[in-house]
Structures are given as structure tokens and as C-alpha cells.
Amino acid sequence: MVSLAEDRILLSDRDLEHQVRIQLLDRSSAVVRQVVVKADSGTVTLRGTVTSFYQKQLCIQACRCVPGVVTLVDEVEVASIM
């Protein structure tokens, strides 16, 4: 679990999920777009499987770009494509 923001911006869970998904869609990797996003009172959980550590970092960066994300629970796994 990673704390991301000290200033708390109040967004509904649905709005927070939507904003994080928008950031994921802006990333160039189709795999990153398939990561599941859940929000609960400023805590965002990312869940899914990607094929590289770089893609995992893109997911984390997507959350850092969204005001209102207070804590990130990273459940994204990197799976080998071999």
C-alpha cells in the first residue's frame, strides 16, 4: 500500500474510478487498459496482470496523476510471456 497525497480531494468512489480509468486509457499499452480499478474513500485498488514491470509502473503513475487518490493498493502482477 502506498500513500500518494496529503491533501484530500473528495470525489465519489465512482468518479475516482472513472478518473483513474481515463488515465489508464491514455497509456499506450492495451494490457494496462485491462487493469481493474476499485475505489473506496480515496483508496484505489488496482488489480490485474501485465506482461512487464514497465506496464505495472504505468498503472501506478496513472494513479499518481489523479487528484483525490490518497492511497494505492497495488495488486497488479507481472506475468512472464514465455
matplotlib code that plots the C-alpha trace (Angstrom):
import matplotlib.pyplot as plt

x = [0.0, 1.3, 0.2, 0.0, -1.5, -1.6, -4.3, -7.5, -9.8, -13.2, -14.6, -17.1, -15.7, -17.3, -15.7, -12.3, -12.5, -13.5, -10.6, -8.1, -9.5, -9.2, -5.5, -5.1, -6.7, -4.3, -1.4, -0.2, -0.4, -3.6, -2.7, -2.6, -6.2, -7.4, -6.4, -9.4, -9.9, -11.8, -12.1, -13.2, -13.0, -9.8, -8.1, -7.7, -7.0, -5.5, -5.9, -4.8, -1.9, 0.5, 3.4, 6.2, 7.4, 7.2, 3.4, 3.0, 4.7, 2.4, -0.5, 1.0, 1.7, -1.9, -3.0, -0.5, -2.0, -5.4, -6.3, -8.2, -6.2, -5.0, -3.8, -2.9, -3.2, -1.2, -2.3, -1.0, 1.1, 3.8, 3.4, 6.1, 5.0, 7.3]
y = [0.0, 3.4, 6.8, 9.3, 12.5, 14.5, 16.9, 15.1, 16.0, 14.4, 12.6, 9.9, 6.3, 6.1, 9.4, 8.4, 5.1, 6.9, 9.4, 6.6, 4.6, 7.7, 7.9, 4.2, 4.7, 7.4, 5.0, 3.4, -0.2, -2.2, -4.5, -1.6, -0.7, -4.0, -3.5, -3.4, -0.2, -0.1, 2.9, 3.2, 6.5, 7.7, 4.3, 2.9, -0.7, -1.8, -5.5, -7.5, -8.9, -7.2, -8.5, -6.2, -4.2, -1.1, -1.7, -2.1, 1.3, 2.9, 1.7, 3.3, 6.5, 6.7, 6.8, 9.5, 11.7, 11.7, 14.2, 12.5, 9.3, 9.1, 5.5, 3.0, -0.8, -2.3, -5.8, -5.7, -8.8, -9.1, -12.4, -13.7, -14.0, -17.0]
z = [0.0, -1.0, 0.3, -2.5, -1.3, 1.8, 0.6, 0.3, -2.6, -2.0, -5.1, -5.1, -5.5, -8.9, -10.0, -8.7, -10.5, -13.7, -13.4, -12.9, -15.9, -18.1, -17.1, -17.9, -21.3, -22.0, -21.6, -24.9, -23.7, -24.3, -21.4, -19.0, -20.0, -18.8, -15.2, -12.8, -10.8, -7.5, -5.2, -1.6, 0.2, -1.5, -1.6, -5.1, -5.7, -9.0, -9.8, -12.9, -14.8, -17.1, -19.1, -17.9, -14.9, -17.1, -17.6, -13.9, -13.4, -15.9, -13.8, -10.6, -12.5, -13.7, -10.1, -9.1, -11.8, -10.3, -7.5, -4.8, -4.7, -1.2, -1.0, -3.7, -3.2, -5.9, -6.7, -10.3, -11.1, -13.8, -15.7, -18.0, -21.6, -22.1]

ax = plt.figure().add_subplot(projection="3d")
ax.plot(x, y, z, "-o")
ax.set_aspect("equal")
plt.show()
